[in-house]
Amino acid sequence: MTPARPTASTGSSSLADVVDARGLKCPLPVLKMEKRLAALPAGAPLTVLATDPIARIDIPLYCTQNGHACTASTDSDGTLRFEIVRAA
């Protein structure tokens, strides 16, 4: 049985939406993030989890080019974590 992945919240909540792109290779983490961001209102937070090393470059670059705030960190297990706030 495959372990459950975190799911995104769909209602109004103080928790951020989560895009779990662990195990996916470029360009899928960015494409999944882009699709989720398009569905969020301005100012909404989004967390992206990724394991592809290229995401360390691609996700912040996409955010910079589109005006979204992005903070990157690495979890203790090596997972890349991006905290994004959607631009207006």
HTML snippet that shows the backbone in 3Dmol.js (N, CA, C, O; Angstrom):
<script src="https://3Dmol.org/build/3Dmol-min.js"></script>
<div id="view" style="width:600px;height:400px;position:relative"></div>
<script>
const pdb = `
ATOM      1  N   MET A   1       0.846  -1.182   0.000  1.00  0.00           N
ATOM      2  CA  MET A   1       0.000   0.000   0.000  1.00  0.00           C
ATOM      3  C   MET A   1       0.890   1.242   0.000  1.00  0.00           C
ATOM      4  O   MET A   1       1.841   1.325   0.777  1.00  0.00           O
ATOM      5  N   THR A   2       0.591   2.184  -0.847  1.00  0.00           N
ATOM      6  CA  THR A   2       1.363   3.420  -0.955  1.00  0.00           C
ATOM      7  C   THR A   2       0.986   4.357   0.183  1.00  0.00           C
ATOM      8  O   THR A   2      -0.200   4.555   0.448  1.00  0.00           O
ATOM      9  N   PRO A   3       1.994   4.950   0.874  1.00  0.00           N
ATOM     10  CA  PRO A   3       1.660   5.899   1.937  1.00  0.00           C
ATOM     11  C   PRO A   3       0.958   7.119   1.372  1.00  0.00           C
ATOM     12  O   PRO A   3       1.244   7.557   0.258  1.00  0.00           O
ATOM     13  N   ALA A   4       0.045   7.656   2.145  1.00  0.00           N
ATOM     14  CA  ALA A   4      -0.707   8.833   1.713  1.00  0.00           C
ATOM     15  C   ALA A   4       0.199  10.047   1.659  1.00  0.00           C
ATOM     16  O   ALA A   4       1.042  10.239   2.535  1.00  0.00           O
ATOM     17  N   ARG A   5       0.031  10.854   0.648  1.00  0.00           N
ATOM     18  CA  ARG A   5       0.756  12.115   0.536  1.00  0.00           C
ATOM     19  C   ARG A   5      -0.090  13.213   1.152  1.00  0.00           C
ATOM     20  O   ARG A   5      -1.314  13.092   1.203  1.00  0.00           O
ATOM     21  N   PRO A   6       0.540  14.282   1.619  1.00  0.00           N
ATOM     22  CA  PRO A   6      -0.256  15.392   2.143  1.00  0.00           C
ATOM     23  C   PRO A   6      -1.202  15.917   1.066  1.00  0.00           C
ATOM     24  O   PRO A   6      -0.843  15.992  -0.109  1.00  0.00           O
ATOM     25  N   THR A   7      -2.374  16.265   1.469  1.00  0.00           N
ATOM     26  CA  THR A   7      -3.334  16.804   0.509  1.00  0.00           C
ATOM     27  C   THR A   7      -3.476  18.303   0.714  1.00  0.00           C
ATOM     28  O   THR A   7      -3.217  18.830   1.796  1.00  0.00           O
ATOM     29  N   ALA A   8      -3.881  18.953  -0.318  1.00  0.00           N
ATOM     30  CA  ALA A   8      -4.052  20.409  -0.254  1.00  0.00           C
ATOM     31  C   ALA A   8      -5.377  20.742   0.393  1.00  0.00           C
ATOM     32  O   ALA A   8      -6.370  20.035   0.215  1.00  0.00           O
ATOM     33  N   SER A   9      -5.381  21.814   1.138  1.00  0.00           N
ATOM     34  CA  SER A   9      -6.648  22.279   1.678  1.00  0.00           C
ATOM     35  C   SER A   9      -7.418  22.955   0.560  1.00  0.00           C
ATOM     36  O   SER A   9      -6.834  23.603  -0.309  1.00  0.00           O
ATOM     37  N   THR A  10      -8.717  22.802   0.591  1.00  0.00           N
ATOM     38  CA  THR A  10      -9.522  23.404  -0.458  1.00  0.00           C
ATOM     39  C   THR A  10     -10.428  24.494   0.075  1.00  0.00           C
ATOM     40  O   THR A  10     -10.939  25.308  -0.694  1.00  0.00           O
ATOM     41  N   GLY A  11     -10.632  24.520   1.364  1.00  0.00           N
ATOM     42  CA  GLY A  11     -11.499  25.531   1.940  1.00  0.00           C
ATOM     43  C   GLY A  11     -10.698  26.667   2.521  1.00  0.00           C
ATOM     44  O   GLY A  11      -9.478  26.728   2.374  1.00  0.00           O
ATOM     45  N   SER A  12     -11.389  27.557   3.177  1.00  0.00           N
ATOM     46  CA  SER A  12     -10.743  28.670   3.842  1.00  0.00           C
ATOM     47  C   SER A  12     -10.086  28.155   5.105  1.00  0.00           C
ATOM     48  O   SER A  12     -10.755  27.596   5.974  1.00  0.00           O
ATOM     49  N   SER A  13      -8.791  28.336   5.211  1.00  0.00           N
ATOM     50  CA  SER A  13      -8.045  27.795   6.346  1.00  0.00           C
ATOM     51  C   SER A  13      -6.788  28.615   6.543  1.00  0.00           C
ATOM     52  O   SER A  13      -6.328  29.302   5.632  1.00  0.00           O
ATOM     53  N   SER A  14      -6.239  28.534   7.742  1.00  0.00           N
ATOM     54  CA  SER A  14      -4.981  29.226   7.995  1.00  0.00           C
ATOM     55  C   SER A  14      -3.810  28.406   7.476  1.00  0.00           C
ATOM     56  O   SER A  14      -2.685  28.901   7.420  1.00  0.00           O
ATOM     57  N   LEU A  15      -4.064  27.148   7.092  1.00  0.00           N
ATOM     58  CA  LEU A  15      -3.006  26.303   6.558  1.00  0.00           C
ATOM     59  C   LEU A  15      -2.811  26.600   5.079  1.00  0.00           C
ATOM     60  O   LEU A  15      -3.764  26.888   4.355  1.00  0.00           O
ATOM     61  N   ALA A  16      -1.572  26.526   4.652  1.00  0.00           N
ATOM     62  CA  ALA A  16      -1.265  26.766   3.244  1.00  0.00           C
ATOM     63  C   ALA A  16      -1.634  25.544   2.414  1.00  0.00           C
ATOM     64  O   ALA A  16      -1.642  24.421   2.919  1.00  0.00           O
ATOM     65  N   ASP A  17      -1.938  25.767   1.142  1.00  0.00           N
ATOM     66  CA  ASP A  17      -2.071  24.667   0.200  1.00  0.00           C
ATOM     67  C   ASP A  17      -0.697  24.037   0.052  1.00  0.00           C
ATOM     68  O   ASP A  17       0.323  24.704   0.221  1.00  0.00           O
ATOM     69  N   VAL A  18      -0.676  22.757  -0.263  1.00  0.00           N
ATOM     70  CA  VAL A  18       0.591  22.045  -0.436  1.00  0.00           C
ATOM     71  C   VAL A  18       0.587  21.347  -1.786  1.00  0.00           C
ATOM     72  O   VAL A  18      -0.355  20.633  -2.131  1.00  0.00           O
ATOM     73  N   VAL A  19       1.658  21.565  -2.545  1.00  0.00           N
ATOM     74  CA  VAL A  19       1.898  20.809  -3.770  1.00  0.00           C
ATOM     75  C   VAL A  19       3.013  19.830  -3.437  1.00  0.00           C
ATOM     76  O   VAL A  19       4.140  20.235  -3.151  1.00  0.00           O
ATOM     77  N   ASP A  20       2.694  18.541  -3.475  1.00  0.00           N
ATOM     78  CA  ASP A  20       3.686  17.515  -3.187  1.00  0.00           C
ATOM     79  C   ASP A  20       4.253  17.025  -4.508  1.00  0.00           C
ATOM     80  O   ASP A  20       3.654  16.186  -5.180  1.00  0.00           O
ATOM     81  N   ALA A  21       5.415  17.557  -4.873  1.00  0.00           N
ATOM     82  CA  ALA A  21       6.065  17.190  -6.129  1.00  0.00           C
ATOM     83  C   ALA A  21       7.286  16.312  -5.874  1.00  0.00           C
ATOM     84  O   ALA A  21       8.165  16.201  -6.729  1.00  0.00           O
ATOM     85  N   ARG A  22       7.341  15.691  -4.698  1.00  0.00           N
ATOM     86  CA  ARG A  22       8.465  14.802  -4.397  1.00  0.00           C
ATOM     87  C   ARG A  22       8.462  13.633  -5.367  1.00  0.00           C
ATOM     88  O   ARG A  22       7.422  13.028  -5.631  1.00  0.00           O
ATOM     89  N   GLY A  23       9.631  13.328  -5.890  1.00  0.00           N
ATOM     90  CA  GLY A  23       9.776  12.227  -6.835  1.00  0.00           C
ATOM     91  C   GLY A  23       9.540  12.617  -8.276  1.00  0.00           C
ATOM     92  O   GLY A  23       9.797  11.818  -9.176  1.00  0.00           O
ATOM     93  N   LEU A  24       9.054  13.829  -8.522  1.00  0.00           N
ATOM     94  CA  LEU A  24       8.815  14.281  -9.889  1.00  0.00           C
ATOM     95  C   LEU A  24      10.033  15.027 -10.423  1.00  0.00           C
ATOM     96  O   LEU A  24      10.713  15.737  -9.682  1.00  0.00           O
ATOM     97  N   LYS A  25      10.296  14.863 -11.697  1.00  0.00           N
ATOM     98  CA  LYS A  25      11.435  15.515 -12.345  1.00  0.00           C
ATOM     99  C   LYS A  25      10.978  16.730 -13.137  1.00  0.00           C
ATOM    100  O   LYS A  25       9.813  16.847 -13.519  1.00  0.00           O
ATOM    101  N   CYS A  26      11.921  17.627 -13.373  1.00  0.00           N
ATOM    102  CA  CYS A  26      11.707  18.833 -14.159  1.00  0.00           C
ATOM    103  C   CYS A  26      11.067  18.457 -15.495  1.00  0.00           C
ATOM    104  O   CYS A  26      11.520  17.515 -16.145  1.00  0.00           O
ATOM    105  N   PRO A  27      10.043  19.159 -15.909  1.00  0.00           N
ATOM    106  CA  PRO A  27       9.488  20.410 -15.416  1.00  0.00           C
ATOM    107  C   PRO A  27       8.247  20.239 -14.534  1.00  0.00           C
ATOM    108  O   PRO A  27       7.582  21.226 -14.221  1.00  0.00           O
ATOM    109  N   LEU A  28       7.923  19.004 -14.126  1.00  0.00           N
ATOM    110  CA  LEU A  28       6.660  18.757 -13.429  1.00  0.00           C
ATOM    111  C   LEU A  28       6.476  19.527 -12.126  1.00  0.00           C
ATOM    112  O   LEU A  28       5.369  20.010 -11.887  1.00  0.00           O
ATOM    113  N   PRO A  29       7.496  19.678 -11.257  1.00  0.00           N
ATOM    114  CA  PRO A  29       7.255  20.466 -10.038  1.00  0.00           C
ATOM    115  C   PRO A  29       6.789  21.899 -10.339  1.00  0.00           C
ATOM    116  O   PRO A  29       5.887  22.410  -9.676  1.00  0.00           O
ATOM    117  N   VAL A  30       7.397  22.534 -11.327  1.00  0.00           N
ATOM    118  CA  VAL A  30       7.008  23.906 -11.682  1.00  0.00           C
ATOM    119  C   VAL A  30       5.613  23.929 -12.305  1.00  0.00           C
ATOM    120  O   VAL A  30       4.819  24.822 -12.009  1.00  0.00           O
ATOM    121  N   LEU A  31       5.315  22.975 -13.147  1.00  0.00           N
ATOM    122  CA  LEU A  31       3.999  22.941 -13.789  1.00  0.00           C
ATOM    123  C   LEU A  31       2.887  22.717 -12.770  1.00  0.00           C
ATOM    124  O   LEU A  31       1.834  23.349 -12.857  1.00  0.00           O
ATOM    125  N   LYS A  32       3.107  21.826 -11.808  1.00  0.00           N
ATOM    126  CA  LYS A  32       2.107  21.588 -10.761  1.00  0.00           C
ATOM    127  C   LYS A  32       1.932  22.836  -9.897  1.00  0.00           C
ATOM    128  O   LYS A  32       0.812  23.195  -9.532  1.00  0.00           O
ATOM    129  N   MET A  33       3.058  23.499  -9.569  1.00  0.00           N
ATOM    130  CA  MET A  33       3.013  24.725  -8.772  1.00  0.00           C
ATOM    131  C   MET A  33       2.262  25.819  -9.529  1.00  0.00           C
ATOM    132  O   MET A  33       1.412  26.502  -8.957  1.00  0.00           O
ATOM    133  N   GLU A  34       2.573  25.985 -10.804  1.00  0.00           N
ATOM    134  CA  GLU A  34       1.937  27.017 -11.628  1.00  0.00           C
ATOM    135  C   GLU A  34       0.418  26.808 -11.675  1.00  0.00           C
ATOM    136  O   GLU A  34      -0.341  27.768 -11.543  1.00  0.00           O
ATOM    137  N   LYS A  35      -0.021  25.580 -11.861  1.00  0.00           N
ATOM    138  CA  LYS A  35      -1.453  25.283 -11.926  1.00  0.00           C
ATOM    139  C   LYS A  35      -2.134  25.614 -10.600  1.00  0.00           C
ATOM    140  O   LYS A  35      -3.221  26.192 -10.591  1.00  0.00           O
ATOM    141  N   ARG A  36      -1.506  25.255  -9.484  1.00  0.00           N
ATOM    142  CA  ARG A  36      -2.113  25.529  -8.177  1.00  0.00           C
ATOM    143  C   ARG A  36      -2.132  27.021  -7.891  1.00  0.00           C
ATOM    144  O   ARG A  36      -3.125  27.536  -7.376  1.00  0.00           O
ATOM    145  N   LEU A  37      -1.043  27.731  -8.218  1.00  0.00           N
ATOM    146  CA  LEU A  37      -1.004  29.177  -7.998  1.00  0.00           C
ATOM    147  C   LEU A  37      -2.112  29.893  -8.768  1.00  0.00           C
ATOM    148  O   LEU A  37      -2.715  30.838  -8.260  1.00  0.00           O
ATOM    149  N   ALA A  38      -2.375  29.443  -9.984  1.00  0.00           N
ATOM    150  CA  ALA A  38      -3.400  30.080 -10.812  1.00  0.00           C
ATOM    151  C   ALA A  38      -4.784  29.973 -10.171  1.00  0.00           C
ATOM    152  O   ALA A  38      -5.658  30.795 -10.443  1.00  0.00           O
ATOM    153  N   ALA A  39      -4.983  28.973  -9.329  1.00  0.00           N
ATOM    154  CA  ALA A  39      -6.288  28.765  -8.700  1.00  0.00           C
ATOM    155  C   ALA A  39      -6.416  29.484  -7.356  1.00  0.00           C
ATOM    156  O   ALA A  39      -7.490  29.486  -6.754  1.00  0.00           O
ATOM    157  N   LEU A  40      -5.326  30.094  -6.884  1.00  0.00           N
ATOM    158  CA  LEU A  40      -5.334  30.749  -5.577  1.00  0.00           C
ATOM    159  C   LEU A  40      -5.559  32.255  -5.712  1.00  0.00           C
ATOM    160  O   LEU A  40      -5.189  32.849  -6.724  1.00  0.00           O
ATOM    161  N   PRO A  41      -6.157  32.867  -4.707  1.00  0.00           N
ATOM    162  CA  PRO A  41      -6.308  34.328  -4.727  1.00  0.00           C
ATOM    163  C   PRO A  41      -4.981  35.017  -4.388  1.00  0.00           C
ATOM    164  O   PRO A  41      -4.084  34.398  -3.816  1.00  0.00           O
ATOM    165  N   ALA A  42      -4.867  36.271  -4.736  1.00  0.00           N
ATOM    166  CA  ALA A  42      -3.672  37.055  -4.412  1.00  0.00           C
ATOM    167  C   ALA A  42      -3.418  37.022  -2.907  1.00  0.00           C
ATOM    168  O   ALA A  42      -4.346  37.143  -2.108  1.00  0.00           O
ATOM    169  N   GLY A  43      -2.176  36.861  -2.539  1.00  0.00           N
ATOM    170  CA  GLY A  43      -1.798  36.844  -1.129  1.00  0.00           C
ATOM    171  C   GLY A  43      -1.894  35.486  -0.466  1.00  0.00           C
ATOM    172  O   GLY A  43      -1.517  35.339   0.697  1.00  0.00           O
ATOM    173  N   ALA A  44      -2.392  34.489  -1.183  1.00  0.00           N
ATOM    174  CA  ALA A  44      -2.545  33.156  -0.616  1.00  0.00           C
ATOM    175  C   ALA A  44      -1.188  32.454  -0.530  1.00  0.00           C
ATOM    176  O   ALA A  44      -0.359  32.586  -1.431  1.00  0.00           O
ATOM    177  N   PRO A  45      -0.962  31.707   0.557  1.00  0.00           N
ATOM    178  CA  PRO A  45       0.288  30.961   0.691  1.00  0.00           C
ATOM    179  C   PRO A  45       0.208  29.612  -0.011  1.00  0.00           C
ATOM    180  O   PRO A  45      -0.867  29.022  -0.125  1.00  0.00           O
ATOM    181  N   LEU A  46       1.343  29.135  -0.475  1.00  0.00           N
ATOM    182  CA  LEU A  46       1.451  27.820  -1.107  1.00  0.00           C
ATOM    183  C   LEU A  46       2.788  27.218  -0.704  1.00  0.00           C
ATOM    184  O   LEU A  46       3.820  27.884  -0.780  1.00  0.00           O
ATOM    185  N   THR A  47       2.774  25.972  -0.280  1.00  0.00           N
ATOM    186  CA  THR A  47       3.997  25.245   0.034  1.00  0.00           C
ATOM    187  C   THR A  47       4.222  24.222  -1.065  1.00  0.00           C
ATOM    188  O   THR A  47       3.305  23.487  -1.431  1.00  0.00           O
ATOM    189  N   VAL A  48       5.440  24.172  -1.593  1.00  0.00           N
ATOM    190  CA  VAL A  48       5.798  23.185  -2.602  1.00  0.00           C
ATOM    191  C   VAL A  48       6.911  22.320  -2.029  1.00  0.00           C
ATOM    192  O   VAL A  48       7.919  22.833  -1.544  1.00  0.00           O
ATOM    193  N   LEU A  49       6.722  21.005  -2.086  1.00  0.00           N
ATOM    194  CA  LEU A  49       7.729  20.050  -1.661  1.00  0.00           C
ATOM    195  C   LEU A  49       8.287  19.378  -2.904  1.00  0.00           C
ATOM    196  O   LEU A  49       7.523  18.924  -3.755  1.00  0.00           O
ATOM    197  N   ALA A  50       9.602  19.308  -3.021  1.00  0.00           N
ATOM    198  CA  ALA A  50      10.226  18.720  -4.207  1.00  0.00           C
ATOM    199  C   ALA A  50      11.524  18.024  -3.826  1.00  0.00           C
ATOM    200  O   ALA A  50      12.157  18.361  -2.826  1.00  0.00           O
ATOM    201  N   THR A  51      11.908  17.052  -4.638  1.00  0.00           N
ATOM    202  CA  THR A  51      13.186  16.367  -4.441  1.00  0.00           C
ATOM    203  C   THR A  51      14.122  16.540  -5.627  1.00  0.00           C
ATOM    204  O   THR A  51      15.309  16.233  -5.517  1.00  0.00           O
ATOM    205  N   ASP A  52      13.624  17.020  -6.747  1.00  0.00           N
ATOM    206  CA  ASP A  52      14.467  17.237  -7.928  1.00  0.00           C
ATOM    207  C   ASP A  52      15.382  18.434  -7.675  1.00  0.00           C
ATOM    208  O   ASP A  52      14.891  19.534  -7.421  1.00  0.00           O
ATOM    209  N   PRO A  53      16.706  18.243  -7.740  1.00  0.00           N
ATOM    210  CA  PRO A  53      17.628  19.354  -7.463  1.00  0.00           C
ATOM    211  C   PRO A  53      17.424  20.568  -8.372  1.00  0.00           C
ATOM    212  O   PRO A  53      17.732  21.691  -7.970  1.00  0.00           O
ATOM    213  N   ILE A  54      16.920  20.367  -9.564  1.00  0.00           N
ATOM    214  CA  ILE A  54      16.691  21.485 -10.491  1.00  0.00           C
ATOM    215  C   ILE A  54      15.598  22.409  -9.964  1.00  0.00           C
ATOM    216  O   ILE A  54      15.571  23.590 -10.313  1.00  0.00           O
ATOM    217  N   ALA A  55      14.693  21.891  -9.129  1.00  0.00           N
ATOM    218  CA  ALA A  55      13.624  22.723  -8.561  1.00  0.00           C
ATOM    219  C   ALA A  55      14.202  23.855  -7.728  1.00  0.00           C
ATOM    220  O   ALA A  55      13.579  24.909  -7.601  1.00  0.00           O
ATOM    221  N   ARG A  56      15.391  23.650  -7.154  1.00  0.00           N
ATOM    222  CA  ARG A  56      16.047  24.691  -6.354  1.00  0.00           C
ATOM    223  C   ARG A  56      16.305  25.942  -7.194  1.00  0.00           C
ATOM    224  O   ARG A  56      16.370  27.050  -6.662  1.00  0.00           O
ATOM    225  N   ILE A  57      16.450  25.762  -8.491  1.00  0.00           N
ATOM    226  CA  ILE A  57      16.664  26.884  -9.415  1.00  0.00           C
ATOM    227  C   ILE A  57      15.349  27.313 -10.058  1.00  0.00           C
ATOM    228  O   ILE A  57      15.017  28.498 -10.087  1.00  0.00           O
ATOM    229  N   ASP A  58      14.602  26.328 -10.576  1.00  0.00           N
ATOM    230  CA  ASP A  58      13.405  26.617 -11.374  1.00  0.00           C
ATOM    231  C   ASP A  58      12.284  27.301 -10.596  1.00  0.00           C
ATOM    232  O   ASP A  58      11.687  28.254 -11.097  1.00  0.00           O
ATOM    233  N   ILE A  59      11.988  26.838  -9.390  1.00  0.00           N
ATOM    234  CA  ILE A  59      10.855  27.390  -8.647  1.00  0.00           C
ATOM    235  C   ILE A  59      11.109  28.836  -8.221  1.00  0.00           C
ATOM    236  O   ILE A  59      10.250  29.683  -8.467  1.00  0.00           O
ATOM    237  N   PRO A  60      12.250  29.165  -7.592  1.00  0.00           N
ATOM    238  CA  PRO A  60      12.487  30.576  -7.268  1.00  0.00           C
ATOM    239  C   PRO A  60      12.536  31.471  -8.510  1.00  0.00           C
ATOM    240  O   PRO A  60      12.072  32.611  -8.471  1.00  0.00           O
ATOM    241  N   LEU A  61      13.096  30.960  -9.609  1.00  0.00           N
ATOM    242  CA  LEU A  61      13.147  31.751 -10.846  1.00  0.00           C
ATOM    243  C   LEU A  61      11.738  32.035 -11.360  1.00  0.00           C
ATOM    244  O   LEU A  61      11.431  33.170 -11.724  1.00  0.00           O
ATOM    245  N   TYR A  62      10.883  31.019 -11.392  1.00  0.00           N
ATOM    246  CA  TYR A  62       9.499  31.226 -11.823  1.00  0.00           C
ATOM    247  C   TYR A  62       8.821  32.269 -10.933  1.00  0.00           C
ATOM    248  O   TYR A  62       8.135  33.165 -11.427  1.00  0.00           O
ATOM    249  N   CYS A  63       9.018  32.146  -9.624  1.00  0.00           N
ATOM    250  CA  CYS A  63       8.387  33.093  -8.691  1.00  0.00           C
ATOM    251  C   CYS A  63       8.879  34.519  -8.916  1.00  0.00           C
ATOM    252  O   CYS A  63       8.080  35.455  -8.921  1.00  0.00           O
ATOM    253  N   THR A  64      10.176  34.692  -9.101  1.00  0.00           N
ATOM    254  CA  THR A  64      10.746  36.017  -9.358  1.00  0.00           C
ATOM    255  C   THR A  64      10.167  36.612 -10.637  1.00  0.00           C
ATOM    256  O   THR A  64       9.790  37.784 -10.667  1.00  0.00           O
ATOM    257  N   GLN A  65      10.099  35.810 -11.683  1.00  0.00           N
ATOM    258  CA  GLN A  65       9.593  36.293 -12.968  1.00  0.00           C
ATOM    259  C   GLN A  65       8.116  36.669 -12.914  1.00  0.00           C
ATOM    260  O   GLN A  65       7.652  37.476 -13.719  1.00  0.00           O
ATOM    261  N   ASN A  66       7.369  36.085 -11.965  1.00  0.00           N
ATOM    262  CA  ASN A  66       5.936  36.331 -11.887  1.00  0.00           C
ATOM    263  C   ASN A  66       5.522  37.135 -10.659  1.00  0.00           C
ATOM    264  O   ASN A  66       4.330  37.295 -10.395  1.00  0.00           O
ATOM    265  N   GLY A  67       6.500  37.642  -9.909  1.00  0.00           N
ATOM    266  CA  GLY A  67       6.219  38.536  -8.790  1.00  0.00           C
ATOM    267  C   GLY A  67       5.782  37.868  -7.500  1.00  0.00           C
ATOM    268  O   GLY A  67       5.359  38.555  -6.570  1.00  0.00           O
ATOM    269  N   HIS A  68       5.873  36.542  -7.418  1.00  0.00           N
ATOM    270  CA  HIS A  68       5.489  35.825  -6.199  1.00  0.00           C
ATOM    271  C   HIS A  68       6.657  35.834  -5.212  1.00  0.00           C
ATOM    272  O   HIS A  68       7.814  35.723  -5.617  1.00  0.00           O
ATOM    273  N   ALA A  69       6.355  35.966  -3.921  1.00  0.00           N
ATOM    274  CA  ALA A  69       7.386  35.843  -2.890  1.00  0.00           C
ATOM    275  C   ALA A  69       7.707  34.365  -2.720  1.00  0.00           C
ATOM    276  O   ALA A  69       6.807  33.526  -2.752  1.00  0.00           O
ATOM    277  N   CYS A  70       8.987  34.043  -2.539  1.00  0.00           N
ATOM    278  CA  CYS A  70       9.394  32.642  -2.409  1.00  0.00           C
ATOM    279  C   CYS A  70      10.547  32.527  -1.429  1.00  0.00           C
ATOM    280  O   CYS A  70      11.553  33.226  -1.547  1.00  0.00           O
ATOM    281  N   THR A  71      10.389  31.641  -0.466  1.00  0.00           N
ATOM    282  CA  THR A  71      11.451  31.325   0.475  1.00  0.00           C
ATOM    283  C   THR A  71      11.737  29.840   0.366  1.00  0.00           C
ATOM    284  O   THR A  71      10.818  29.023   0.439  1.00  0.00           O
ATOM    285  N   ALA A  72      13.000  29.481   0.192  1.00  0.00           N
ATOM    286  CA  ALA A  72      13.382  28.072   0.031  1.00  0.00           C
ATOM    287  C   ALA A  72      14.147  27.584   1.246  1.00  0.00           C
ATOM    288  O   ALA A  72      14.923  28.323   1.853  1.00  0.00           O
ATOM    289  N   SER A  73      13.913  26.320   1.592  1.00  0.00           N
ATOM    290  CA  SER A  73      14.671  25.671   2.659  1.00  0.00           C
ATOM    291  C   SER A  73      14.754  24.187   2.338  1.00  0.00           C
ATOM    292  O   SER A  73      14.096  23.700   1.419  1.00  0.00           O
ATOM    293  N   THR A  74      15.563  23.481   3.101  1.00  0.00           N
ATOM    294  CA  THR A  74      15.704  22.042   2.928  1.00  0.00           C
ATOM    295  C   THR A  74      15.347  21.361   4.236  1.00  0.00           C
ATOM    296  O   THR A  74      15.904  21.687   5.285  1.00  0.00           O
ATOM    297  N   ASP A  75      14.412  20.410   4.177  1.00  0.00           N
ATOM    298  CA  ASP A  75      14.016  19.652   5.356  1.00  0.00           C
ATOM    299  C   ASP A  75      15.130  18.685   5.756  1.00  0.00           C
ATOM    300  O   ASP A  75      16.059  18.459   4.981  1.00  0.00           O
ATOM    301  N   SER A  76      15.046  18.121   6.942  1.00  0.00           N
ATOM    302  CA  SER A  76      16.077  17.217   7.444  1.00  0.00           C
ATOM    303  C   SER A  76      16.245  15.967   6.579  1.00  0.00           C
ATOM    304  O   SER A  76      17.309  15.348   6.587  1.00  0.00           O
ATOM    305  N   ASP A  77      15.204  15.593   5.836  1.00  0.00           N
ATOM    306  CA  ASP A  77      15.301  14.416   4.967  1.00  0.00           C
ATOM    307  C   ASP A  77      15.780  14.766   3.557  1.00  0.00           C
ATOM    308  O   ASP A  77      15.816  13.900   2.683  1.00  0.00           O
ATOM    309  N   GLY A  78      16.146  16.024   3.335  1.00  0.00           N
ATOM    310  CA  GLY A  78      16.646  16.460   2.033  1.00  0.00           C
ATOM    311  C   GLY A  78      15.581  17.000   1.099  1.00  0.00           C
ATOM    312  O   GLY A  78      15.896  17.438  -0.007  1.00  0.00           O
ATOM    313  N   THR A  79      14.323  16.977   1.524  1.00  0.00           N
ATOM    314  CA  THR A  79      13.245  17.513   0.701  1.00  0.00           C
ATOM    315  C   THR A  79      13.360  19.031   0.617  1.00  0.00           C
ATOM    316  O   THR A  79      13.547  19.710   1.627  1.00  0.00           O
ATOM    317  N   LEU A  80      13.246  19.546  -0.588  1.00  0.00           N
ATOM    318  CA  LEU A  80      13.238  20.996  -0.795  1.00  0.00           C
ATOM    319  C   LEU A  80      11.849  21.503  -0.454  1.00  0.00           C
ATOM    320  O   LEU A  80      10.849  20.923  -0.877  1.00  0.00           O
ATOM    321  N   ARG A  81      11.785  22.580   0.309  1.00  0.00           N
ATOM    322  CA  ARG A  81      10.507  23.175   0.726  1.00  0.00           C
ATOM    323  C   ARG A  81      10.506  24.630   0.279  1.00  0.00           C
ATOM    324  O   ARG A  81      11.402  25.404   0.617  1.00  0.00           O
ATOM    325  N   PHE A  82       9.485  24.983  -0.485  1.00  0.00           N
ATOM    326  CA  PHE A  82       9.333  26.349  -0.971  1.00  0.00           C
ATOM    327  C   PHE A  82       8.050  26.927  -0.396  1.00  0.00           C
ATOM    328  O   PHE A  82       6.966  26.378  -0.594  1.00  0.00           O
ATOM    329  N   GLU A  83       8.182  28.037   0.316  1.00  0.00           N
ATOM    330  CA  GLU A  83       7.036  28.759   0.879  1.00  0.00           C
ATOM    331  C   GLU A  83       6.791  29.951  -0.047  1.00  0.00           C
ATOM    332  O   GLU A  83       7.622  30.854  -0.149  1.00  0.00           O
ATOM    333  N   ILE A  84       5.657  29.940  -0.706  1.00  0.00           N
ATOM    334  CA  ILE A  84       5.353  30.931  -1.736  1.00  0.00           C
ATOM    335  C   ILE A  84       4.115  31.701  -1.341  1.00  0.00           C
ATOM    336  O   ILE A  84       3.181  31.140  -0.768  1.00  0.00           O
ATOM    337  N   VAL A  85       4.105  33.001  -1.650  1.00  0.00           N
ATOM    338  CA  VAL A  85       2.917  33.831  -1.475  1.00  0.00           C
ATOM    339  C   VAL A  85       2.574  34.381  -2.851  1.00  0.00           C
ATOM    340  O   VAL A  85       3.387  35.041  -3.499  1.00  0.00           O
ATOM    341  N   ARG A  86       1.342  34.093  -3.285  1.00  0.00           N
ATOM    342  CA  ARG A  86       0.920  34.493  -4.625  1.00  0.00           C
ATOM    343  C   ARG A  86       0.815  36.005  -4.735  1.00  0.00           C
ATOM    344  O   ARG A  86       0.275  36.682  -3.860  1.00  0.00           O
ATOM    345  N   ALA A  87       1.350  36.509  -5.836  1.00  0.00           N
ATOM    346  CA  ALA A  87       1.307  37.946  -6.112  1.00  0.00           C
ATOM    347  C   ALA A  87      -0.101  38.367  -6.523  1.00  0.00           C
ATOM    348  O   ALA A  87      -0.945  37.539  -6.865  1.00  0.00           O
ATOM    349  N   ALA A  88      -0.323  39.665  -6.480  1.00  0.00           N
ATOM    350  CA  ALA A  88      -1.630  40.221  -6.893  1.00  0.00           C
ATOM    351  C   ALA A  88      -1.811  40.126  -8.386  1.00  0.00           C
ATOM    352  O   ALA A  88      -2.845  40.541  -8.910  1.00  0.00           O
TER     353      ALA A  88
END
`;
const viewer = $3Dmol.createViewer("view");
viewer.addModel(pdb, "pdb");
viewer.setStyle({}, {cartoon: {color: "spectrum"}});
viewer.zoomTo();
viewer.render();
</script>
